[in-house]
Amino acid sequence: MTTTTSASARGMIEQAARGQYRTVYTPSVLEAASEVLADLHATGKRHGIRPADWAGFHGTDHRLAEAVLLGQTTAYRQASLSDLDDPLTLLTTAAHRAALTTLPPRTTSDRDEPDVPGSRITGPAPRASIRLARLPQTPPWGWDGMASLVVSLDRFDNPTSSAWKWELFPDVGEPSTQMVQVVAPPPSPAVADEVLAIAHQALIGAIRLYR
């Protein structure tokens, strides 16, 4: 695999990633998908297909890169850990390493749906989330513009699923359309660090929480 092939694959993957609405990919996801695409380019080259040919005649068709990115995302979700015992500690320690300030959790009276006795689901670890304090550069969120940022680690399909999803959204006390989903490998301290680095980018306005 040549450097040129790798660079071409990375460029195509990054372009495909930029085209995904409300979705941000960690660097490790982009790197893994780029390696897969570069391998496909190398295979194609043995059959007379140049890396640039995958982009289409006009250089605008990146369906192969999009398919690789989708495949990598799906593989990570299906491979997610089912025995993550303490997702809250995973989040809070990552925030500490990122030098981001966490805020106290909302009280029961602050929640839209208070806990109902007997409703807690047993089995895999439940959803965890932390609230990050605003920074001087943080964009206005919420009705008063002062909402903090929530980093959420939740089950992807249902509370008993083994697959995890990461989301960032403003703490406005109700469902919000201002959010992004972060695609990442299965949860681990290193992955949590990547996600908190993206959260920092959202806090300084470098990554937009879509309306």
Biotite code that builds the C-alpha atoms (Angstrom):
import biotite.structure as struc

atoms = struc.array([
    struc.Atom([0.000, 0.000, 0.000], chain_id="A", res_id=1, res_name="MET", atom_name="CA", element="C"),
    struc.Atom([1.544, 3.289, -1.106], chain_id="A", res_id=2, res_name="THR", atom_name="CA", element="C"),
    struc.Atom([1.456, 6.593, 0.717], chain_id="A", res_id=3, res_name="THR", atom_name="CA", element="C"),
    struc.Atom([-0.470, 8.048, -2.227], chain_id="A", res_id=4, res_name="THR", atom_name="CA", element="C"),
    struc.Atom([-3.110, 5.329, -1.954], chain_id="A", res_id=5, res_name="THR", atom_name="CA", element="C"),
    struc.Atom([-3.443, 5.892, 1.804], chain_id="A", res_id=6, res_name="SER", atom_name="CA", element="C"),
    struc.Atom([-3.709, 9.663, 1.391], chain_id="A", res_id=7, res_name="ALA", atom_name="CA", element="C"),
    struc.Atom([-6.347, 9.248, -1.326], chain_id="A", res_id=8, res_name="SER", atom_name="CA", element="C"),
    struc.Atom([-8.360, 6.891, 0.890], chain_id="A", res_id=9, res_name="ALA", atom_name="CA", element="C"),
    struc.Atom([-8.157, 9.237, 3.887], chain_id="A", res_id=10, res_name="ARG", atom_name="CA", element="C"),
    struc.Atom([-9.310, 12.169, 1.790], chain_id="A", res_id=11, res_name="GLY", atom_name="CA", element="C"),
    struc.Atom([-12.291, 10.244, 0.463], chain_id="A", res_id=12, res_name="MET", atom_name="CA", element="C"),
    struc.Atom([-13.266, 9.008, 3.930], chain_id="A", res_id=13, res_name="ILE", atom_name="CA", element="C"),
    struc.Atom([-13.026, 12.513, 5.394], chain_id="A", res_id=14, res_name="GLU", atom_name="CA", element="C"),
    struc.Atom([-15.182, 13.876, 2.580], chain_id="A", res_id=15, res_name="GLN", atom_name="CA", element="C"),
    struc.Atom([-17.772, 11.141, 3.171], chain_id="A", res_id=16, res_name="ALA", atom_name="CA", element="C"),
    struc.Atom([-17.720, 11.911, 6.895], chain_id="A", res_id=17, res_name="ALA", atom_name="CA", element="C"),
    struc.Atom([-18.313, 15.625, 6.310], chain_id="A", res_id=18, res_name="ARG", atom_name="CA", element="C"),
    struc.Atom([-21.436, 14.754, 4.353], chain_id="A", res_id=19, res_name="GLY", atom_name="CA", element="C"),
    struc.Atom([-23.104, 13.037, 7.311], chain_id="A", res_id=20, res_name="GLN", atom_name="CA", element="C"),
    struc.Atom([-25.713, 15.244, 8.993], chain_id="A", res_id=21, res_name="TYR", atom_name="CA", element="C"),
    struc.Atom([-25.614, 15.419, 12.811], chain_id="A", res_id=22, res_name="ARG", atom_name="CA", element="C"),
    struc.Atom([-22.770, 12.894, 12.934], chain_id="A", res_id=23, res_name="THR", atom_name="CA", element="C"),
    struc.Atom([-19.144, 13.339, 13.981], chain_id="A", res_id=24, res_name="VAL", atom_name="CA", element="C"),
    struc.Atom([-16.521, 10.601, 13.756], chain_id="A", res_id=25, res_name="TYR", atom_name="CA", element="C"),
    struc.Atom([-13.619, 10.156, 16.137], chain_id="A", res_id=26, res_name="THR", atom_name="CA", element="C"),
    struc.Atom([-10.118, 10.131, 14.609], chain_id="A", res_id=27, res_name="PRO", atom_name="CA", element="C"),
    struc.Atom([-9.793, 6.402, 15.284], chain_id="A", res_id=28, res_name="SER", atom_name="CA", element="C"),
    struc.Atom([-12.932, 5.679, 13.241], chain_id="A", res_id=29, res_name="VAL", atom_name="CA", element="C"),
    struc.Atom([-11.658, 7.746, 10.337], chain_id="A", res_id=30, res_name="LEU", atom_name="CA", element="C"),
    struc.Atom([-8.276, 6.033, 10.496], chain_id="A", res_id=31, res_name="GLU", atom_name="CA", element="C"),
    struc.Atom([-9.781, 2.528, 10.581], chain_id="A", res_id=32, res_name="ALA", atom_name="CA", element="C"),
    struc.Atom([-12.138, 3.283, 7.681], chain_id="A", res_id=33, res_name="ALA", atom_name="CA", element="C"),
    struc.Atom([-9.267, 4.804, 5.706], chain_id="A", res_id=34, res_name="SER", atom_name="CA", element="C"),
    struc.Atom([-7.233, 1.627, 6.116], chain_id="A", res_id=35, res_name="GLU", atom_name="CA", element="C"),
    struc.Atom([-10.130, -0.468, 4.830], chain_id="A", res_id=36, res_name="VAL", atom_name="CA", element="C"),
    struc.Atom([-10.639, 1.822, 1.842], chain_id="A", res_id=37, res_name="LEU", atom_name="CA", element="C"),
    struc.Atom([-6.906, 1.850, 1.066], chain_id="A", res_id=38, res_name="ALA", atom_name="CA", element="C"),
    struc.Atom([-6.934, -1.961, 1.046], chain_id="A", res_id=39, res_name="ASP", atom_name="CA", element="C"),
    struc.Atom([-9.861, -1.888, -1.379], chain_id="A", res_id=40, res_name="LEU", atom_name="CA", element="C"),
    struc.Atom([-7.967, 0.592, -3.555], chain_id="A", res_id=41, res_name="HIS", atom_name="CA", element="C"),
    struc.Atom([-4.961, -1.730, -3.561], chain_id="A", res_id=42, res_name="ALA", atom_name="CA", element="C"),
    struc.Atom([-7.161, -4.677, -4.559], chain_id="A", res_id=43, res_name="THR", atom_name="CA", element="C"),
    struc.Atom([-8.797, -2.640, -7.296], chain_id="A", res_id=44, res_name="GLY", atom_name="CA", element="C"),
    struc.Atom([-5.415, -1.572, -8.623], chain_id="A", res_id=45, res_name="LYS", atom_name="CA", element="C"),
    struc.Atom([-4.482, -5.222, -9.170], chain_id="A", res_id=46, res_name="ARG", atom_name="CA", element="C"),
    struc.Atom([-7.539, -5.407, -11.421], chain_id="A", res_id=47, res_name="HIS", atom_name="CA", element="C"),
    struc.Atom([-6.785, -2.213, -13.325], chain_id="A", res_id=48, res_name="GLY", atom_name="CA", element="C"),
    struc.Atom([-8.886, 0.189, -11.214], chain_id="A", res_id=49, res_name="ILE", atom_name="CA", element="C"),
    struc.Atom([-6.996, 3.250, -10.050], chain_id="A", res_id=50, res_name="ARG", atom_name="CA", element="C"),
    struc.Atom([-7.874, 4.803, -6.677], chain_id="A", res_id=51, res_name="PRO", atom_name="CA", element="C"),
    struc.Atom([-9.196, 7.904, -8.447], chain_id="A", res_id=52, res_name="ALA", atom_name="CA", element="C"),
    struc.Atom([-11.561, 5.744, -10.524], chain_id="A", res_id=53, res_name="ASP", atom_name="CA", element="C"),
    struc.Atom([-13.582, 4.943, -7.407], chain_id="A", res_id=54, res_name="TRP", atom_name="CA", element="C"),
    struc.Atom([-14.587, 8.613, -7.210], chain_id="A", res_id=55, res_name="ALA", atom_name="CA", element="C"),
    struc.Atom([-16.450, 8.434, -10.514], chain_id="A", res_id=56, res_name="GLY", atom_name="CA", element="C"),
    struc.Atom([-15.826, 10.101, -13.858], chain_id="A", res_id=57, res_name="PHE", atom_name="CA", element="C"),
    struc.Atom([-16.485, 13.594, -12.532], chain_id="A", res_id=58, res_name="HIS", atom_name="CA", element="C"),
    struc.Atom([-14.784, 13.003, -9.193], chain_id="A", res_id=59, res_name="GLY", atom_name="CA", element="C"),
    struc.Atom([-17.984, 13.496, -7.222], chain_id="A", res_id=60, res_name="THR", atom_name="CA", element="C"),
    struc.Atom([-19.219, 9.943, -6.627], chain_id="A", res_id=61, res_name="ASP", atom_name="CA", element="C"),
    struc.Atom([-17.889, 8.683, -3.281], chain_id="A", res_id=62, res_name="HIS", atom_name="CA", element="C"),
    struc.Atom([-20.310, 5.847, -2.671], chain_id="A", res_id=63, res_name="ARG", atom_name="CA", element="C"),
    struc.Atom([-17.503, 3.372, -1.954], chain_id="A", res_id=64, res_name="LEU", atom_name="CA", element="C"),
    struc.Atom([-16.086, 5.620, 0.780], chain_id="A", res_id=65, res_name="ALA", atom_name="CA", element="C"),
    struc.Atom([-19.566, 6.135, 2.194], chain_id="A", res_id=66, res_name="GLU", atom_name="CA", element="C"),
    struc.Atom([-20.160, 2.359, 2.207], chain_id="A", res_id=67, res_name="ALA", atom_name="CA", element="C"),
    struc.Atom([-16.852, 1.735, 3.977], chain_id="A", res_id=68, res_name="VAL", atom_name="CA", element="C"),
    struc.Atom([-17.651, 4.376, 6.591], chain_id="A", res_id=69, res_name="LEU", atom_name="CA", element="C"),
    struc.Atom([-21.092, 2.865, 7.143], chain_id="A", res_id=70, res_name="LEU", atom_name="CA", element="C"),
    struc.Atom([-19.598, -0.624, 7.402], chain_id="A", res_id=71, res_name="GLY", atom_name="CA", element="C"),
    struc.Atom([-17.000, 0.515, 9.909], chain_id="A", res_id=72, res_name="GLN", atom_name="CA", element="C"),
    struc.Atom([-19.663, 2.275, 11.974], chain_id="A", res_id=73, res_name="THR", atom_name="CA", element="C"),
    struc.Atom([-21.927, -0.790, 11.986], chain_id="A", res_id=74, res_name="THR", atom_name="CA", element="C"),
    struc.Atom([-19.067, -3.112, 12.899], chain_id="A", res_id=75, res_name="ALA", atom_name="CA", element="C"),
    struc.Atom([-18.129, -0.959, 15.875], chain_id="A", res_id=76, res_name="TYR", atom_name="CA", element="C"),
    struc.Atom([-21.713, -0.813, 17.099], chain_id="A", res_id=77, res_name="ARG", atom_name="CA", element="C"),
    struc.Atom([-22.177, -4.551, 16.829], chain_id="A", res_id=78, res_name="GLN", atom_name="CA", element="C"),
    struc.Atom([-18.851, -5.148, 18.573], chain_id="A", res_id=79, res_name="ALA", atom_name="CA", element="C"),
    struc.Atom([-19.667, -2.808, 21.448], chain_id="A", res_id=80, res_name="SER", atom_name="CA", element="C"),
    struc.Atom([-19.033, -4.164, 24.921], chain_id="A", res_id=81, res_name="LEU", atom_name="CA", element="C"),
    struc.Atom([-21.893, -5.771, 26.800], chain_id="A", res_id=82, res_name="SER", atom_name="CA", element="C"),
    struc.Atom([-20.055, -5.800, 30.130], chain_id="A", res_id=83, res_name="ASP", atom_name="CA", element="C"),
    struc.Atom([-19.343, -2.098, 30.652], chain_id="A", res_id=84, res_name="LEU", atom_name="CA", element="C"),
    struc.Atom([-20.059, -1.949, 34.365], chain_id="A", res_id=85, res_name="ASP", atom_name="CA", element="C"),
    struc.Atom([-19.620, 1.751, 35.125], chain_id="A", res_id=86, res_name="ASP", atom_name="CA", element="C"),
    struc.Atom([-20.173, 4.070, 32.141], chain_id="A", res_id=87, res_name="PRO", atom_name="CA", element="C"),
    struc.Atom([-20.580, 7.091, 34.442], chain_id="A", res_id=88, res_name="LEU", atom_name="CA", element="C"),
    struc.Atom([-17.059, 6.720, 35.822], chain_id="A", res_id=89, res_name="THR", atom_name="CA", element="C"),
    struc.Atom([-15.780, 6.271, 32.275], chain_id="A", res_id=90, res_name="LEU", atom_name="CA", element="C"),
    struc.Atom([-17.304, 9.648, 31.379], chain_id="A", res_id=91, res_name="LEU", atom_name="CA", element="C"),
    struc.Atom([-16.322, 11.568, 34.484], chain_id="A", res_id=92, res_name="THR", atom_name="CA", element="C"),
    struc.Atom([-12.703, 10.427, 34.476], chain_id="A", res_id=93, res_name="THR", atom_name="CA", element="C"),
    struc.Atom([-12.375, 11.294, 30.795], chain_id="A", res_id=94, res_name="ALA", atom_name="CA", element="C"),
    struc.Atom([-13.759, 14.770, 31.492], chain_id="A", res_id=95, res_name="ALA", atom_name="CA", element="C"),
    struc.Atom([-11.203, 15.171, 34.278], chain_id="A", res_id=96, res_name="HIS", atom_name="CA", element="C"),
    struc.Atom([-8.365, 14.171, 31.948], chain_id="A", res_id=97, res_name="ARG", atom_name="CA", element="C"),
    struc.Atom([-9.658, 16.698, 29.408], chain_id="A", res_id=98, res_name="ALA", atom_name="CA", element="C"),
    struc.Atom([-9.646, 19.423, 32.104], chain_id="A", res_id=99, res_name="ALA", atom_name="CA", element="C"),
    struc.Atom([-13.384, 19.986, 31.588], chain_id="A", res_id=100, res_name="LEU", atom_name="CA", element="C"),
    struc.Atom([-15.561, 20.827, 34.579], chain_id="A", res_id=101, res_name="THR", atom_name="CA", element="C"),
    struc.Atom([-18.515, 18.561, 35.293], chain_id="A", res_id=102, res_name="THR", atom_name="CA", element="C"),
    struc.Atom([-21.656, 19.936, 36.892], chain_id="A", res_id=103, res_name="LEU", atom_name="CA", element="C"),
    struc.Atom([-23.838, 18.181, 39.479], chain_id="A", res_id=104, res_name="PRO", atom_name="CA", element="C"),
    struc.Atom([-26.479, 15.882, 38.006], chain_id="A", res_id=105, res_name="PRO", atom_name="CA", element="C"),
    struc.Atom([-30.015, 17.144, 37.701], chain_id="A", res_id=106, res_name="ARG", atom_name="CA", element="C"),
    struc.Atom([-32.240, 16.484, 40.687], chain_id="A", res_id=107, res_name="THR", atom_name="CA", element="C"),
    struc.Atom([-35.379, 14.380, 40.346], chain_id="A", res_id=108, res_name="THR", atom_name="CA", element="C"),
    struc.Atom([-37.487, 17.546, 40.236], chain_id="A", res_id=109, res_name="SER", atom_name="CA", element="C"),
    struc.Atom([-35.444, 18.796, 37.276], chain_id="A", res_id=110, res_name="ASP", atom_name="CA", element="C"),
    struc.Atom([-36.141, 15.750, 35.127], chain_id="A", res_id=111, res_name="ARG", atom_name="CA", element="C"),
    struc.Atom([-38.912, 15.574, 32.574], chain_id="A", res_id=112, res_name="ASP", atom_name="CA", element="C"),
    struc.Atom([-39.738, 11.999, 33.615], chain_id="A", res_id=113, res_name="GLU", atom_name="CA", element="C"),
    struc.Atom([-39.140, 11.206, 37.300], chain_id="A", res_id=114, res_name="PRO", atom_name="CA", element="C"),
    struc.Atom([-38.024, 7.725, 38.289], chain_id="A", res_id=115, res_name="ASP", atom_name="CA", element="C"),
    struc.Atom([-40.879, 5.294, 38.730], chain_id="A", res_id=116, res_name="VAL", atom_name="CA", element="C"),
    struc.Atom([-40.360, 2.587, 41.376], chain_id="A", res_id=117, res_name="PRO", atom_name="CA", element="C"),
    struc.Atom([-39.816, -0.787, 39.752], chain_id="A", res_id=118, res_name="GLY", atom_name="CA", element="C"),
    struc.Atom([-39.161, 0.688, 36.304], chain_id="A", res_id=119, res_name="SER", atom_name="CA", element="C"),
    struc.Atom([-35.393, 0.301, 36.372], chain_id="A", res_id=120, res_name="ARG", atom_name="CA", element="C"),
    struc.Atom([-34.236, -2.263, 33.828], chain_id="A", res_id=121, res_name="ILE", atom_name="CA", element="C"),
    struc.Atom([-31.880, -4.980, 34.967], chain_id="A", res_id=122, res_name="THR", atom_name="CA", element="C"),
    struc.Atom([-29.118, -6.392, 32.793], chain_id="A", res_id=123, res_name="GLY", atom_name="CA", element="C"),
    struc.Atom([-26.447, -4.362, 30.974], chain_id="A", res_id=124, res_name="PRO", atom_name="CA", element="C"),
    struc.Atom([-25.329, -1.059, 32.438], chain_id="A", res_id=125, res_name="ALA", atom_name="CA", element="C"),
    struc.Atom([-27.886, 1.730, 31.858], chain_id="A", res_id=126, res_name="PRO", atom_name="CA", element="C"),
    struc.Atom([-27.377, 5.056, 30.167], chain_id="A", res_id=127, res_name="ARG", atom_name="CA", element="C"),
    struc.Atom([-24.916, 7.470, 31.697], chain_id="A", res_id=128, res_name="ALA", atom_name="CA", element="C"),
    struc.Atom([-24.468, 11.162, 31.052], chain_id="A", res_id=129, res_name="SER", atom_name="CA", element="C"),
    struc.Atom([-22.499, 14.084, 32.405], chain_id="A", res_id=130, res_name="ILE", atom_name="CA", element="C"),
    struc.Atom([-23.042, 17.823, 32.228], chain_id="A", res_id=131, res_name="ARG", atom_name="CA", element="C"),
    struc.Atom([-20.066, 19.944, 31.210], chain_id="A", res_id=132, res_name="LEU", atom_name="CA", element="C"),
    struc.Atom([-19.713, 23.543, 32.315], chain_id="A", res_id=133, res_name="ALA", atom_name="CA", element="C"),
    struc.Atom([-19.689, 26.217, 29.643], chain_id="A", res_id=134, res_name="ARG", atom_name="CA", element="C"),
    struc.Atom([-16.458, 27.867, 28.517], chain_id="A", res_id=135, res_name="LEU", atom_name="CA", element="C"),
    struc.Atom([-16.027, 31.540, 27.589], chain_id="A", res_id=136, res_name="PRO", atom_name="CA", element="C"),
    struc.Atom([-16.291, 30.620, 23.887], chain_id="A", res_id=137, res_name="GLN", atom_name="CA", element="C"),
    struc.Atom([-19.349, 28.368, 24.223], chain_id="A", res_id=138, res_name="THR", atom_name="CA", element="C"),
    struc.Atom([-22.161, 29.334, 21.810], chain_id="A", res_id=139, res_name="PRO", atom_name="CA", element="C"),
    struc.Atom([-25.593, 30.259, 23.221], chain_id="A", res_id=140, res_name="PRO", atom_name="CA", element="C"),
    struc.Atom([-27.821, 27.242, 23.862], chain_id="A", res_id=141, res_name="TRP", atom_name="CA", element="C"),
    struc.Atom([-31.234, 27.117, 25.433], chain_id="A", res_id=142, res_name="GLY", atom_name="CA", element="C"),
    struc.Atom([-33.797, 29.839, 25.971], chain_id="A", res_id=143, res_name="TRP", atom_name="CA", element="C"),
    struc.Atom([-31.382, 31.979, 27.991], chain_id="A", res_id=144, res_name="ASP", atom_name="CA", element="C"),
    struc.Atom([-28.285, 31.024, 25.986], chain_id="A", res_id=145, res_name="GLY", atom_name="CA", element="C"),
    struc.Atom([-26.555, 29.596, 29.060], chain_id="A", res_id=146, res_name="MET", atom_name="CA", element="C"),
    struc.Atom([-27.259, 25.854, 28.810], chain_id="A", res_id=147, res_name="ALA", atom_name="CA", element="C"),
    struc.Atom([-24.405, 23.486, 29.566], chain_id="A", res_id=148, res_name="SER", atom_name="CA", element="C"),
    struc.Atom([-23.359, 20.552, 27.370], chain_id="A", res_id=149, res_name="LEU", atom_name="CA", element="C"),
    struc.Atom([-24.465, 16.974, 27.986], chain_id="A", res_id=150, res_name="VAL", atom_name="CA", element="C"),
    struc.Atom([-22.278, 14.055, 26.954], chain_id="A", res_id=151, res_name="VAL", atom_name="CA", element="C"),
    struc.Atom([-24.394, 10.930, 26.859], chain_id="A", res_id=152, res_name="SER", atom_name="CA", element="C"),
    struc.Atom([-23.411, 7.277, 26.577], chain_id="A", res_id=153, res_name="LEU", atom_name="CA", element="C"),
    struc.Atom([-26.548, 5.293, 25.835], chain_id="A", res_id=154, res_name="ASP", atom_name="CA", element="C"),
    struc.Atom([-27.702, 1.984, 24.400], chain_id="A", res_id=155, res_name="ARG", atom_name="CA", element="C"),
    struc.Atom([-28.082, 2.250, 20.653], chain_id="A", res_id=156, res_name="PHE", atom_name="CA", element="C"),
    struc.Atom([-31.338, 0.415, 19.973], chain_id="A", res_id=157, res_name="ASP", atom_name="CA", element="C"),
    struc.Atom([-32.887, -0.392, 23.340], chain_id="A", res_id=158, res_name="ASN", atom_name="CA", element="C"),
    struc.Atom([-31.859, -0.532, 27.018], chain_id="A", res_id=159, res_name="PRO", atom_name="CA", element="C"),
    struc.Atom([-30.798, -4.182, 26.756], chain_id="A", res_id=160, res_name="THR", atom_name="CA", element="C"),
    struc.Atom([-28.751, -3.800, 23.573], chain_id="A", res_id=161, res_name="SER", atom_name="CA", element="C"),
    struc.Atom([-25.009, -4.437, 23.740], chain_id="A", res_id=162, res_name="SER", atom_name="CA", element="C"),
    struc.Atom([-24.355, -1.576, 21.319], chain_id="A", res_id=163, res_name="ALA", atom_name="CA", element="C"),
    struc.Atom([-23.537, 1.908, 22.636], chain_id="A", res_id=164, res_name="TRP", atom_name="CA", element="C"),
    struc.Atom([-23.985, 5.371, 21.188], chain_id="A", res_id=165, res_name="LYS", atom_name="CA", element="C"),
    struc.Atom([-22.443, 8.688, 22.173], chain_id="A", res_id=166, res_name="TRP", atom_name="CA", element="C"),
    struc.Atom([-24.392, 11.933, 21.870], chain_id="A", res_id=167, res_name="GLU", atom_name="CA", element="C"),
    struc.Atom([-23.733, 15.601, 22.596], chain_id="A", res_id=168, res_name="LEU", atom_name="CA", element="C"),
    struc.Atom([-26.614, 18.010, 23.201], chain_id="A", res_id=169, res_name="PHE", atom_name="CA", element="C"),
    struc.Atom([-27.379, 21.158, 25.240], chain_id="A", res_id=170, res_name="PRO", atom_name="CA", element="C"),
    struc.Atom([-28.844, 20.670, 28.701], chain_id="A", res_id=171, res_name="ASP", atom_name="CA", element="C"),
    struc.Atom([-32.191, 22.342, 28.115], chain_id="A", res_id=172, res_name="VAL", atom_name="CA", element="C"),
    struc.Atom([-34.237, 19.950, 30.261], chain_id="A", res_id=173, res_name="GLY", atom_name="CA", element="C"),
    struc.Atom([-36.226, 18.521, 27.357], chain_id="A", res_id=174, res_name="GLU", atom_name="CA", element="C"),
    struc.Atom([-35.590, 16.726, 24.053], chain_id="A", res_id=175, res_name="PRO", atom_name="CA", element="C"),
    struc.Atom([-33.644, 18.989, 21.726], chain_id="A", res_id=176, res_name="SER", atom_name="CA", element="C"),
    struc.Atom([-32.892, 19.001, 18.033], chain_id="A", res_id=177, res_name="THR", atom_name="CA", element="C"),
    struc.Atom([-29.532, 20.612, 18.829], chain_id="A", res_id=178, res_name="GLN", atom_name="CA", element="C"),
    struc.Atom([-27.399, 17.502, 19.010], chain_id="A", res_id=179, res_name="MET", atom_name="CA", element="C"),
    struc.Atom([-24.765, 15.436, 17.286], chain_id="A", res_id=180, res_name="VAL", atom_name="CA", element="C"),
    struc.Atom([-24.059, 11.749, 17.499], chain_id="A", res_id=181, res_name="GLN", atom_name="CA", element="C"),
    struc.Atom([-20.402, 10.779, 17.864], chain_id="A", res_id=182, res_name="VAL", atom_name="CA", element="C"),
    struc.Atom([-19.416, 7.573, 16.089], chain_id="A", res_id=183, res_name="VAL", atom_name="CA", element="C"),
    struc.Atom([-16.626, 5.842, 17.988], chain_id="A", res_id=184, res_name="ALA", atom_name="CA", element="C"),
    struc.Atom([-15.187, 2.385, 18.652], chain_id="A", res_id=185, res_name="PRO", atom_name="CA", element="C"),
    struc.Atom([-16.566, 0.388, 21.605], chain_id="A", res_id=186, res_name="PRO", atom_name="CA", element="C"),
    struc.Atom([-16.338, 2.346, 24.886], chain_id="A", res_id=187, res_name="PRO", atom_name="CA", element="C"),
    struc.Atom([-12.957, 2.409, 26.602], chain_id="A", res_id=188, res_name="SER", atom_name="CA", element="C"),
    struc.Atom([-10.855, 5.069, 28.367], chain_id="A", res_id=189, res_name="PRO", atom_name="CA", element="C"),
    struc.Atom([-9.048, 5.916, 25.110], chain_id="A", res_id=190, res_name="ALA", atom_name="CA", element="C"),
    struc.Atom([-12.329, 6.205, 23.210], chain_id="A", res_id=191, res_name="VAL", atom_name="CA", element="C"),
    struc.Atom([-13.863, 8.314, 25.970], chain_id="A", res_id=192, res_name="ALA", atom_name="CA", element="C"),
    struc.Atom([-10.890, 10.664, 25.646], chain_id="A", res_id=193, res_name="ASP", atom_name="CA", element="C"),
    struc.Atom([-11.614, 11.024, 21.923], chain_id="A", res_id=194, res_name="GLU", atom_name="CA", element="C"),
    struc.Atom([-15.270, 11.766, 22.591], chain_id="A", res_id=195, res_name="VAL", atom_name="CA", element="C"),
    struc.Atom([-14.451, 14.348, 25.272], chain_id="A", res_id=196, res_name="LEU", atom_name="CA", element="C"),
    struc.Atom([-12.034, 16.009, 22.855], chain_id="A", res_id=197, res_name="ALA", atom_name="CA", element="C"),
    struc.Atom([-14.968, 16.372, 20.457], chain_id="A", res_id=198, res_name="ILE", atom_name="CA", element="C"),
    struc.Atom([-17.101, 17.682, 23.310], chain_id="A", res_id=199, res_name="ALA", atom_name="CA", element="C"),
    struc.Atom([-14.457, 20.335, 23.918], chain_id="A", res_id=200, res_name="HIS", atom_name="CA", element="C"),
    struc.Atom([-14.681, 21.317, 20.259], chain_id="A", res_id=201, res_name="GLN", atom_name="CA", element="C"),
    struc.Atom([-18.449, 21.715, 20.677], chain_id="A", res_id=202, res_name="ALA", atom_name="CA", element="C"),
    struc.Atom([-17.939, 23.828, 23.784], chain_id="A", res_id=203, res_name="LEU", atom_name="CA", element="C"),
    struc.Atom([-15.697, 26.269, 21.946], chain_id="A", res_id=204, res_name="ILE", atom_name="CA", element="C"),
    struc.Atom([-18.008, 26.387, 18.911], chain_id="A", res_id=205, res_name="GLY", atom_name="CA", element="C"),
    struc.Atom([-15.693, 24.520, 16.530], chain_id="A", res_id=206, res_name="ALA", atom_name="CA", element="C"),
    struc.Atom([-18.320, 21.788, 16.149], chain_id="A", res_id=207, res_name="ILE", atom_name="CA", element="C"),
    struc.Atom([-21.904, 22.915, 15.752], chain_id="A", res_id=208, res_name="ARG", atom_name="CA", element="C"),
    struc.Atom([-24.852, 21.393, 17.562], chain_id="A", res_id=209, res_name="LEU", atom_name="CA", element="C"),
    struc.Atom([-27.408, 21.430, 14.788], chain_id="A", res_id=210, res_name="TYR", atom_name="CA", element="C"),
    struc.Atom([-30.807, 23.039, 15.102], chain_id="A", res_id=211, res_name="ARG", atom_name="CA", element="C"),
])
